[in-house]
Amino acid sequence: MSYTFLPKLVLNWFDYHGRKSLPWQQDKSPYRVYVSEIMLQQTQVATVIPYYERFMAQFPDVFSLANAEEDSVLYLWTGLGYYNRARNLHKTAKIIAKDYLGIFPCDLDILQSLPGIGRSTAGAIMAIAFEKKAAILDGNVKRVLTRLYGITEWPGEKATHAYLWTLAEELTPDQRVADYTQAMMDIGATLCKRGQPNCLECPLQENCLAFKQGLTQSIPGSKPKKTSPLRITTFLLLKQGNQILLQKRPKAGIWAGLWSLPEITGKASSQQVREFCQKNLRCTIQKTTDIPSFIHVFSHFRLEVNPVLIEIQKTKLKLLEANQEIWYNLEQPARVGLPAPIKALLERINDESSSTLCEA
Ligand code: SF4
């Protein structure tokens, strides 16, 4: 079915209802658009805004980001998740600063060759920052297109994904490509929502097959389910005064480069905790307290975390190199990157220590 008239409908709607006051739409530059597009991957606008504003205050241009320490970049990303985005953002800033003299390349292929920039993000930068005709296919646009065209298959399936790209490219107009791109994202985020789409307000309603056929609840199709495996770990919160021992994660793998807690694979008994501390952490335990376990969900597995608070004898533990271990002061936290569950645990320990002190 040909929908050549559709961009006009989308643009008319945008003129009245589209979002025009988002922070990255002000003082628009390729760098500002680029940072926003990376933050918006897998994250909603309302969550991104405060992170974006803090990030821009600290790193207002590509050179300030390129010259930053990785820890300060990860620190500003703490809580936003998918930390590879931050590491790739940093790597790409270094490449742009060094190889392109700080000027973002206006070229779809070059943009796609940079760390962390896929086809849709490259398309969004081309369209929004440079006003060049390029299609995007982020989660919002996928949802709009599958419903509009009544595509029942899961959009991640290879042939369906390729077909959606063909549709996205056919629909992208020659004129006002930045507004059209923003409008499609806005329709997906504000009207064509995952749970309850607001079809009555939607400019595409008359042409939307999912609406006409009452299929908005079943489109887009779901990803075929695989049971995600469960891994179990014991996190050790070694406490000396108001400080907790943190160790830097390896450069690759889960939470790469972030600061985390020493851990024992599996649910460790108190005897195992004691032996581990003596052997690996060079310290003697005074008291241990079990903290209720919780599950943290990663994209490909679930992690059962069993935290143990361990008070140790003072000053007995010598740190490894400073870039591998630190004492993290709960009251004056260092500006380092922390995985969200570790940050939550540290805040909890701090709250409980403060309330114990107050009670005492
Ligand atoms: Fe989505 Fe409803 Fe609009 Fe169709 S009519 S694109 S289902 S909001």
Residues whose N, C-alpha, C, O or C-beta is under 5 A from the ligand:
A	BS01	SF4	V144 R147 L148 L191 C192 P197 N198 C199 C202 L204 Q205 C208 A210 F211 T216
